Every structure is written in C-alpha cells, then in structure tokens.
C-alpha cells in the first residue's frame, strides 16, 4: 500500500518563511500587565459627559481614539475629533460612524500650534469638555528634534488651554506622562512644563484644569509591545535596551478610563495617577511575550541588549519629592498636589523668552531655560 506522509517544517524554517505570522499565538496585552486591569466608576463619568459636546485633541492617536470610543458610550451630544494626521483621522471617523452611529462625530483637521484653527473650531462647536491628548511622545526622536517637542508639547498646550479658557470650556484634562517626573529627556521636560502651564491657568480661569500622568501604555502605537511582536514575527532578535530597565504599564482602555475618571473627580489643579502596581522589567516583558507567543526565549527567539538610548531612564517615577500624595474617591487613583506653582504672568514671561530661543534655534539656552522652569530636569 502507498503511504502518504507530510513534512512538518521546523520552527527555524517557519521563522524564516512568511508563514510565521500565522503560527504565532496572538497575545492579549492584559496578560503582560502582571496585575488585574483597573475598572473605574462609570456612572459618575456618565453623568458628567451625557448631553455635552466633547473635544479631543490628538483624537486619531492610540489614546485619543480610545478616549473617543469610550466617551461615545456615555452619550455625549457630539464629539469633535481634532488631529493633524489626515489618514488616521479619516480612519477614526469611519470607525466612529460604524461603531457609534447614534453619536455625531466631527473630524477636524488642524494643528494645536495654530491658534487661529483652534479658535475657529471652538467658536463653531462650543465644547464644554476638552481632552488634550495631542503631543509628541517618542523620547529618542524628541532628543533629536528638540524644537518640535517645544512647539507641540509646550506652545501647543498653551494654545489649547488658553483657547479653552477663552471659549468657556468647563473642564480641561491634559494627558501627561511619568517621564515628566525628574525628567532626563526633552519629551519629559516639555510635558512637565505643560503641567505647569495648566496649573498656572487654573489660578486665573473659570475652566477646571487637571492633568493625568500615564505610565507606558501597552499596545499603543510605537510602544514596546507592537515592536516586540514585529521582532518575534520576523524570527528575532527582540531588542531590549538594558536587562534592569523597568517601566510602569497600563492598557489602552485603562489609560482612557483614567482620563475620564480624573475629569469626574478633579476640582482643578490636580495631577492624577493610576495605581499601576509594581513596575515591570522590560526584559521580563520580552520573555513573557515570546513564551505567550508559543515560542522559547533564547532557543527560538534571541533577546539582545542594545544599551540606553538618548534621554532614556533606567526606571520611571510617578511623583516628585515635594508632591504630596492624596487619596481620591476612587481606590485606584491617586492625586498629587505640588507646591511649585507659577502664576500666568510668570508662565507668559517664560514663554516669551522660550519663543525667542526657538526662533534662534538656540539649543544651549533652551536647556538652560527648561532647567529654570523644571529644576529637576537633568538632560541625559
């Protein structure tokens, strides 16, 4: 009798061939958290959002788009999605129309560096809630493009926050980062300055300004997990900067819910942080992702250590020494109150000096001024 047999390809052949993508198990990012995802108080959020016009800057990004999705479930009157990235905005517009046909979504193309565009959009829609998620976020890239970081993260925030105050926005929530704490990067220093800006405006405005500090968001565009997944699908190596590097992690839905919850409990001037458990070693994250993909670290997929990149820290912190930790009405959210408060006049004077530095493309004086504004900024 004729015997039929089939050869099963080895893992090495699979990895080198184009079939590996089909062989690797899909990993849920929640499995990498090392803790249970946090769920927030949705009723409280609903009563604040329902029937109101909400504007989101950076609406087409990973966080901004998830904020739009989550807001939509609370039945706002309309969502204004503001972003300069045309193609991603086109995609979120289509997605919102398909997933939430009962919610009016207005895609608005524009940059937060254009005060005229912001004024026109706010005059047209009269938003009463504004989530400010537009920012440049990639640390090594911003070390190379310092003036872009300043223009977007500092002047962009100033433009959006002032426009919000001038156009009667009730609530303004800015997305910040744990990299703003004792920053070693331009990205961190500019985001910390953005926190100072909204604190200063809080003192002289009827708008309620709060900030939310994120850890690293698992699965967001350009973050470590999608990069590791690509590297695993290509057969490795998975590149990790340092064996001892750690980060605080949160999922995209947790991040978006934190933003919505902070808005529902903030009185104005606070910086909120989600209780994210213990920081995770990036090397362990890489190993776990390889294992959860159904492969063996070092045997199937090599892990390579490449060294810290410009501006990167070994570990992140969530608060400064002079920031006092205050519990909130939600067990998993903490609030920081800082005594370093500049008033709007001081901020305006600093921004005028900063504008001259940007126009002259003067990196040395840029670093000096940022160190003056953010005394614990320690350029990497």
Secondary structure, 3 states (H helix, E strand, C coil): CCCCCCCCCCHHHHHHCCCHHHHCCCCCHHHHCCCCCCCCCHHHHHHHHCCCEEEEECCCCHHHHHHHHHHHCCCCCEEEEEECCHHHHHHHHHHHHHHCCCCEEEEEECCCCCHHHHHHHHHHHCCCEEEECCCCCCHHHHHHCHHHHHHHHHHHHHHHHHHHHHCCCCEEEEEEEHHHCCCCCHHHHHHHHHHHHHHHHHCCCCCEEEEEEECEEECCCCCHHHHHHHHHHCCCCEEECCCCCEECEEEHHHHHHHHHHHHHHCCCCCEEEECCCCCEEHHHHHHHHHHHCCCCECCCECEEECCCCCCCCCCCCCCCCCEEEEECCCCCEEEEEECCCCCHHHHHHHHHHHHHHHHCCCHHHHHHHHHHHCCCCCCC
